[in-house]
Amino acid sequence: MVSRILSTVVAMTAGLLVLANFFFYSDPIGALSLYLVRTASVVAAFALVLGGVNVLTVHLNKIYSRDKGWGYSMVLLGALLFTLGVGFLTGGPASIPMQNIFETVLFPLEATLFSLLAFFVVTAAYRAFRVKSFETGLFVVFGLIVLLGQVPVGAMLWDQFPVIKDWVLDVPAMAGARGILLGVALGTAATGLRVLLGIDRPYADRRPPTTDR
Amino acid sequence: MNETQRVMLLFLVVFLPALYLAGRRVQRGILPDLRLIPAFDALRGVTARAIETGRALHVSLGLGGITGDVTADSLAGISVLEYLADQSAAAGAPPIVTLADPTLLPLAQDVVRRPYGPDREGAARAARHVRWIAPESAAYAAGVMGVLGGEGVDANVMIGAFGDEYLLMGEAASRRGMAHVGGASDPNVLPFVFATADETLMGEDMYAAGAYLSGRPWHIGSLLAQDFMRWVIVAGIVALVVVKTVF
């Protein structure tokens, strides 16, 4: 109980101080706010250690119990320990061996995975373009118009396709995106205020549910 | 105080009383009719489906953490996880939870542990199902695709902050015929969610999880306050357009 109250008071005070610093210029509030933000960064850095322990625990368990794919866990832990060792022995992530690992292993692997996006877009579009309702019908029509307006063959078929495509992107699509962003901004503000006012306490100890939801 | 600060202060001055009054109104039992969001109905069914099939439920909380611009998205994912964890705990089958930002790890572990109460063994087992995959989006997507493909997952819920990697994971779920509920706030990611998920939570729908799934009065109240603010902003935009056009 005491920890719940204490954590709520600390969170509300910290949040209100940082918010006050956004609106009003004051040296003491500014300094305190900067200190709180820096403290949050340090605490967040410690979370990385927790993450590392989690990775070790999950994959050691997998290897120990010979779960499906346990060999991949061995490769993962081997790569993790090797990279960690190289980093410690050569002076951190800015060292040449570490840069080599990033540039010759990590970046090419990431690029390879993201290059698959092109094929995934095709299969996802195939599934999305099956007309199941009025909305999916509109999705298909506007998708085809934008596609034809984007490729040279569309302009060859009808020179108005690029013009219609620009209108679709600039007017209805932009209006829809702005409507979504307005809703997201309001939702974010409401979530932030609930946390700030102590209505939502994601940081506090929780009690087990007592009622059927 | 510059213009942005003045506008934000005005926003807070109007929004805070609206939030308070709407919350109190709901607390007194005056409940509004909430519009139907099929994704929340689907979320009520995914746990049952996973339990019936004896397979796993996977929940992805995305790339966000609790110290950045997308904290609200992560908290929306946590709200959904809270509901699913309560449901799963009754059957002793905790969901597999994956995340990319380690600041979310203790929070997610706490959420899945909570329904077990004094059952320390059950709580510890549930917490072991929460996995930090990787902070990089590509590595995270690869890890999640591995979980979806190799751990007998039957239902997939992805709610949080995502980028283009959503499509990689969403497609992996769709191809395996999993029940899939997705939610994102970034308009650039929403087409990927729409194309791959059975049911979608678009934009602000995501933040309504506490109201729809758990029926918390202050969450329902905040939906009313958001609607009120939306009308105020729309009226303001229309008024400014008229003033600018006429004068």
Boltz contact constraints between the chains, C-beta under 6 A:
constraints:
  - contact:
      token1: [A, 23]
      token2: [B, 5]
      max_distance: 6.0
  - contact:
      token1: [A, 23]
      token2: [B, 9]
      max_distance: 6.0
  - contact:
      token1: [A, 40]
      token2: [B, 67]
      max_distance: 6.0
  - contact:
      token1: [A, 44]
      token2: [B, 67]
      max_distance: 6.0
  - contact:
      token1: [A, 44]
      token2: [B, 103]
      max_distance: 6.0
  - contact:
      token1: [A, 47]
      token2: [B, 102]
      max_distance: 6.0
  - contact:
      token1: [A, 47]
      token2: [B, 103]
      max_distance: 6.0
  - contact:
      token1: [A, 48]
      token2: [B, 102]
      max_distance: 6.0
  - contact:
      token1: [A, 50]
      token2: [B, 102]
      max_distance: 6.0
  - contact:
      token1: [A, 50]
      token2: [B, 105]
      max_distance: 6.0
  - contact:
      token1: [A, 51]
      token2: [B, 102]
      max_distance: 6.0
  - contact:
      token1: [A, 51]
      token2: [B, 105]
      max_distance: 6.0
  - contact:
      token1: [A, 51]
      token2: [B, 132]
      max_distance: 6.0
  - contact:
      token1: [A, 54]
      token2: [B, 132]
      max_distance: 6.0
  - contact:
      token1: [A, 58]
      token2: [B, 131]
      max_distance: 6.0
  - contact:
      token1: [A, 68]
      token2: [B, 150]
      max_distance: 6.0
  - contact:
      token1: [A, 69]
      token2: [B, 150]
      max_distance: 6.0
  - contact:
      token1: [A, 110]
      token2: [B, 138]
      max_distance: 6.0
  - contact:
      token1: [A, 113]
      token2: [B, 138]
      max_distance: 6.0
  - contact:
      token1: [A, 113]
      token2: [B, 142]
      max_distance: 6.0
  - contact:
      token1: [A, 114]
      token2: [B, 138]
      max_distance: 6.0
  - contact:
      token1: [A, 120]
      token2: [B, 167]
      max_distance: 6.0
  - contact:
      token1: [A, 120]
      token2: [B, 171]
      max_distance: 6.0
  - contact:
      token1: [A, 124]
      token2: [B, 171]
      max_distance: 6.0
  - contact:
      token1: [A, 124]
      token2: [B, 195]
      max_distance: 6.0
  - contact:
      token1: [A, 124]
      token2: [B, 196]
      max_distance: 6.0
  - contact:
      token1: [A, 128]
      token2: [B, 195]
      max_distance: 6.0
  - contact:
      token1: [A, 177]
      token2: [B, 187]
      max_distance: 6.0
  - contact:
      token1: [A, 180]
      token2: [B, 187]
      max_distance: 6.0
  - contact:
      token1: [A, 180]
      token2: [B, 203]
      max_distance: 6.0
  - contact:
      token1: [A, 183]
      token2: [B, 203]
      max_distance: 6.0
  - contact:
      token1: [A, 183]
      token2: [B, 204]
      max_distance: 6.0
  - contact:
      token1: [A, 184]
      token2: [B, 185]
      max_distance: 6.0
  - contact:
      token1: [A, 184]
      token2: [B, 203]
      max_distance: 6.0
  - contact:
      token1: [A, 184]
      token2: [B, 204]
      max_distance: 6.0
  - contact:
      token1: [A, 186]
      token2: [B, 226]
      max_distance: 6.0
  - contact:
      token1: [A, 186]
      token2: [B, 229]
      max_distance: 6.0
  - contact:
      token1: [A, 187]
      token2: [B, 204]
      max_distance: 6.0
  - contact:
      token1: [A, 187]
      token2: [B, 207]
      max_distance: 6.0
  - contact:
      token1: [A, 188]
      token2: [B, 72]
      max_distance: 6.0
  - contact:
      token1: [A, 190]
      token2: [B, 222]
      max_distance: 6.0
  - contact:
      token1: [A, 190]
      token2: [B, 226]
      max_distance: 6.0
  - contact:
      token1: [A, 191]
      token2: [B, 72]
      max_distance: 6.0
  - contact:
      token1: [A, 191]
      token2: [B, 75]
      max_distance: 6.0
  - contact:
      token1: [A, 191]
      token2: [B, 207]
      max_distance: 6.0
  - contact:
      token1: [A, 199]
      token2: [B, 218]
      max_distance: 6.0
  - contact:
      token1: [A, 202]
      token2: [B, 107]
      max_distance: 6.0
  - contact:
      token1: [A, 206]
      token2: [B, 114]
      max_distance: 6.0
  - contact:
      token1: [A, 208]
      token2: [B, 114]
      max_distance: 6.0
  - contact:
      token1: [A, 208]
      token2: [B, 115]
      max_distance: 6.0
  - contact:
      token1: [A, 208]
      token2: [B, 117]
      max_distance: 6.0
  - contact:
      token1: [A, 209]
      token2: [B, 86]
      max_distance: 6.0
  - contact:
      token1: [A, 213]
      token2: [B, 214]
      max_distance: 6.0
